[in-house]
Amino acid sequence: MVRRLSISVALSAALLAAACGGPTRRPAPPGPPPDVDPEGAHREAVAAAVKPYFDAELISGIVVGLVDAGKREIYGFGKGPGGAAPDGGSLFEIGSITKIYTGLLLADAIQRREVELDVPVADYLPPGVSVPTRDKTAITIRHLALHSAGLPPLPPSVADLPAANPFGSYDEDALYRDLGQTQLAFVPGARILYSNFGTGLLGFALGRKIGAGYRKSVETRILAPLELRDTYFTVPAAAAPRRVVGTDDELAAVPHWTWDALAGAGGLVSTVRDQLKLLDAELDAAAGGKTMPLRNQLRLTQEAQLESSTSENAGLGWLIDAEGRFWHTGGTAGFRAFAGFDPKTKRGVVVLASTASPLVDRLGRGLFALLAGAPKPWTAPTSAQLATYAGTYDFAGTRLSVVAAGKRLYLEAQNEPRVRLAPVSEHEFWIESLQAVAFFQKDGDKIARLVFGIGSRQVVAPRVE
């Protein structure tokens, strides 16, 4: 769970991877064994793209997977299992990328005529379970799939669960209690509010309707046909040595997360190899392929579901950007993930990182530009540059301290735990616990102020000599 400074209240007020030849020829060397990751022409460019993340001590380990017109490349950097660099077989928590699989399960159930998008979710829950409504409008399966149900981002009682593993003990009874006590933020269908609560409920309801439960249904209907043999809800003992240790923004190890009733929102653990297999299947389906399994289900998840909206929540699981690319991100306490594909260029990108930094998302999007031959590198600020930002700033009468510590920058307030300012550029920083941007401005050659921004709103904190 995320720490929040009390100043976040003020900020909100003022302003998230056959040899052939005749007998006279020397036989060709054998190809690499299947557990050796394929490399290609982009190694140096990918290494340059991830270098600033290590220079700024933002991540502990990362694996990048690329697919370009059917050719795969996989590159690992940093610290993975056993201290070696992680690779295409290393296991990462993929968080909300699980929602793609929940969307595929929904598409499969629709095509089997087991569920319908516009049926109230209450119809798929036990009799007597109270599901909130607003203005007599019921939450439907479609509302849950498109994050338009009006449910909050998280169930209310999650805040009372252990921060180290908040979803592990969130069971069926807790889900029913929270449904009975939740008030919707708006009439279902009126707008978009991204909700792990909603997608978790969707997966749970699908599992009940299918009859096998959510996890078993995903395993038999999605993972097995796509041959995703290294994607798990529970990592088996034989695969445990390949599991990566997740880290927080201080690069300190954190416990793995487990999931119960809300597994459909973020419960999967996987590898870059498996996620590239998924993207191969998605690209083949988008191109009209007729041989891949689940091609009809894949195409259904790619269909835009919103007729007119500024939101990117337009598919059944996938988000669709203005350029027609499909993408999703995911995060847990110690991991961050990105997956996306572009049907027009037949390219795909997977990034799995063992640190919970949302700045990994920017890397994922930037890799599409790298594949197009126009990389957009950035440079992490040096320790000397960070030192120039250190000082005291007046935030609406509250003194805030900016402290430089080697390659890291922190924000401190009296009697509050410090939070990290993660570099986005040489002068712009992201504060994850506040969901805010902060950037430093100069007057002449001197740092004069620190500006906080949430959305389009800003508040200025002048530097105090």
Secondary structure, DSSP 8 states (H G I E B T S, - for coil): -----THHHHHHHH--------TTS--------TTS----TTHHHHHHHHHHHHHTT--SEEEEEEEETTEEEEEEEE--GGGS---TT-BEE-GGGHHHHHHHHHHHHHHTTS--TTSBGGGGS-TT-----BTTB--BHHHHHTT-S---SS-GGGGGS-TTSTTTT--HHHHHHHHHH---SS-TTSS----HHHHHHHHHHHHHHHSS-HHHHHIIIIITTTT-TT-BSS--GGGGGGB---B-TT--B------STTHHHH--EE-HHHHHHHHHHHHHHHTT-SSSTTHHHHHHHHS---SS-SSS--SSS-EE-TTS-EEEEEE-SS-EEEEEEETTTTEEEEEEESB--THHHHHHHHHHHHHTT---------HHHHHHH-EEEEETTEEEEEEEETTEEEEEETTS--EEEEESSSSEEEEGGGTEEEEEEEETTEEEEEEEEETTEEEEEEEE-
